[in-house]
Structures are given as C-alpha cells and as structure tokens.
Amino acid sequence: MQLDGRRQSSNVDDRRGMTLGKAGGLSLGGIVIIGLITLLLGGNPLEVIQSAGSMMGGTEIVSSGRTPTAEEEELAVFAKQILAGTEDVWTAIFKQYGRQYVPPKLVLYTDYVQTGSGMASAQSGPFYNSADQTVYIDLSFFTSMKKQIGADGDFAYAYVIAHEVGHHVQYLLGTLQQAHQQMSRVSEAQSNQISVRLELQADFYAGVWAYNDNKMYGSLEAGDLDEGLNAASKIGDDYLQKKARGYAVPESFNHGTSAQRSRWLRKGFTTGDIRQGDTFSPAYSEL
C-alpha cells in the first residue's frame, strides 16, 4: 500500500506496555474478620462486608515498563493511517445518504485490556466492542497472522482493521443491534448463521473501504488485493478448524468459510457500493 504522507487518526488510545497487576485493597479474609469483630461489638456485619467489598484486592492494568520495538511503532503508525482512511471514506459515504458518520476509537494494547464490557485478552484477536464503540487490537496479532497462518502484507493487515470498523458501521446503521437481538431468541446453530451473516457483511464493508480509499488516495498497489483475499481465506472457519483438528464442523461456523469471506471481500472491493452488501436476505446456502 502507498501511505506516504497520509494523516494519522487522532481517535487512538495507545495503551501498549500495560499489563495485569495486583490491585491494592482489603482481602476477602480481612473483610470477614472485620465483620466478625463488628458482630461481637453489636453491629451489623452485613453492612460492613457490603461497604468493604469495594476495597477488595484484585487485578488491574498497570504499566509493565516495556518499550515497543521499532516494528511495533511502524505498525502503530500504519494502524493510525488506516483508521484515518476509514474515517475519510465512511464520512463521505454516510454523507451521500444524508447521515453523519461518528468514527470509532481504536485502542492499541498489549496482552490484556479493559473494555466497556470488562477485561479482554489478546488471545481473542482484534475485536469491536459496541458498548464503547471501540476497536481493540494487540499489534502482535499481525505477527501471528504471518507466522501461524501465512497471511502477510500491509493490505492484509489493513483488511483486519477495516473489517472491525465494518462492525462499527453496522452498529451505526442498527444492523448489529438487530442481529444480536435475533441471535438471543434462536438456537445456537441459528445464532451462528446470523453471526456468519454479520461477519461476511463486515468483510464486504472492508472491501468497500478499500475501493473508495484507493479512489480517493491511490493507496493500492499491485498484489494488495491478493494479500487481502489470502488473509480472508486463511481466517475462514473451515480453514482454521481443519488446521487445528483436521476436520470442520459447519454448524459451529460463526465467521464464514474461506470461500465466503474471500467472495464478500472481493465483492465490496469490486463494487465499492454499500447497497450491494446485503448478507441477510439471501438463503444461507447462497452466501
């Protein structure tokens, strides 16, 4: 990708170098002892335990003192530039339809992160949290993509970010909320199918972003689309399940097959038209 001179988004919260640590406060044993003493003195131990519960020790995010590598710094700049590109593209698209695009925040973190829905681990991979309208990424995921599944290249990494921003677009349009409501009312197998539809649409939106970003800035180079399609195929449910255990279980798919993910990413990239991304009307077998 050609990103020289491109701006970096300011909607970024860099929490790299933070890790899990021990929070201060009373232990459970200490609170119980205080409660027993209060009981002996004629007081209400339940009130003591309830008020002291907030002082219990636990885990918190603290500084690890770790210094990011030069490679990480390059990836951080890259992520900020890609996020800026999604802001420009989706602002323009929403404006075409008389809507206002409110961009998500991007949090860069290491190992663990506190989100609007609680603590999360980097093991879950990049994700979008609608509770705080934020995309979370541990940049080491890109190294894992390269070493573990053979998905490499700047556009492959950009696709991952644009996919998560695609979920934010779904949130702004109300699609994400409607899908989650439906998922809560149906069986696990049916819920998985709705999840697949969401994920494929986010892939499509990533393609729409790429088409329009290239139209605005001439950002794509020869081979970039192939990098993205390769990444999409390597994170298909069937590919990952076969790689992990030698076989696939279709009813457990919740992101889509390699073929589906590649197809919808390509469709978004080819059309650049958000109206072509309806993954909810077709029969599931036709996705």
C-alpha positions, -999 to +999 in steps of 0.1 A: +000+000+000+011+036-007+005+056+025+034+081+024+022+115+037-012+102+048-025+116+081-028+095+113-061+094+131-063+111+165-091+087+176-065+064+190-058+054+227-024+038+229-023+015+259+007-006+248+031-016+276+003-021+301-003-054+317-023-072+345-011-064+380-023-067+416-047-040+428-044-028+464-072-031+490-085-055+516-085-092+511-117-113+515-103-127+547-097-093+561-132-082+553-147-112+571-126-106+602-138-070+604-173-083+600-169-107+629-154-081+651-184-058+643-208-086+652-191-091+686-194-054+692-231-055+685-230-040+650-244-053+616-216-073+599-235-074+566-232-036+563-195-038+569-190-066+544-210-048+517-192-014+522-158-031+524-164-052+493-154-023+471-120-023+488-111-059+480-080-065+461-080-079+426-063-073+392-058-041+374-040-028+344-006-014+353+025-003+334+049-031+326+077-007+317+080-025+283+093-004+254+077-010+220+100-023+193+107-003+161+085-028+142+056-022+166+060+015+162+057+012+124+026-010+128+011+016+152+016+044+127+002+021+100-029+013+121-035+050+127-032+058+090-056+030+081-081+042+107-078+077+093-086+063+059-117+046+072-128+079+087-125+097+054-142+070+034-171+063+057-177+100+064-181+105+026-203+075+021-226+084+050-228+120+037-241+106+004-271+092+022-277+122+044-262+106+075-234+116+098-205+092+104-193+091+140-159+073+139-149+046+164-120+048+188-090+025+183-073+011+213-038-004+209-029-027+238-006-054+249-019-088+262-049-076+282-072-046+281-101-031+300-131-025+277-166-012+281-177-047+287-149-059+311-115-073+307-104-089+274-073-108+263-053-105+232-060-142+226-094-133+213-078-114+184-088-079+172-124-071+180-151-044+180-170-036+212-203-018+206-206-010+243-179+017+239-178+019+201-142+009+201-119-013+180-093-032+201-060-045+186-029-060+201-004-054+172+013-087+178-017-103+161-002-092+128+030-111+135+008-141+144-010-139+111+023-141+093+039-169+113+009-191+122-014-189+091+008-174+064-013-143+060+010-114+055+012-080+038+002-044+046-032-048+029-039-080+048-034-060+080-055-032+067-083-056+059-083-067+095-087-032+108-113-023+081-133-054+090-136-044+126-145-008+115-171-025+094-188-038+126-189-002+138-207+008+105-232-020+113-237-005+147-243+030+134-268+016+108-286-005+135-277-038+118-255-051+147-282-045+173-309-061+153-288-092+146-278-096+183-315-094+193-323-121+168-294-142+180-307-141+216-340-156+205-329-186+184-310-218+187-272-219+188-270-232+153-293-204+140-274-179+160-241-190+144-257-185+110-267-149+119-232-143+131-218-155+098-240-130+080-227-102+102-191-112+096-194-115+059-210-081+057-181-067+077-158-083+051-178-066+024-176-033+041-138-037+043-138-042+006-160-011+001-135+009+022-105-004+001-123+006-032-131+041-020-098+047-003-080+038-035-103+061-054-095+089-030-058+085-025-045+059-050-034+038-020-034+003-035-005-013-053-002-044-074-008-075-053-026-058-025-060-073-032-044-107-034-029-102+001-064-094+014-080-123-003-053-147+011-059-133+046-097-138+042-092-174+031-068-181+060-093-170+086-122-189+073-139-211+099-133-242+077-096-235+072-089-228+109-109-258+122-092-281+097-058-267+107-065-271+144-081-305+145-081-320+110-118-316+102-145-289+101-179-287+119-201-265+097-229-259+122-203-243+145-191-218+119-196-182+131-174-162+107-179-179+074-159-202+052-127-192+034-146-191+001-174-169+016-151-145+033-130-140+001-161-137-020-177-109+000-144-090+005-139-092-033-175-081-039-171-050-017-138-042-034-152-046-069-184-026-064-175-001-038-212+003-032-226-002+003-260-011-012-246-043-026-237-057+008-270-074+019-259-106+035-292-111+054-317-116+025-301-145+006-306-180+017-278-191+039-266-217+014-262-189-012-239-166+008 
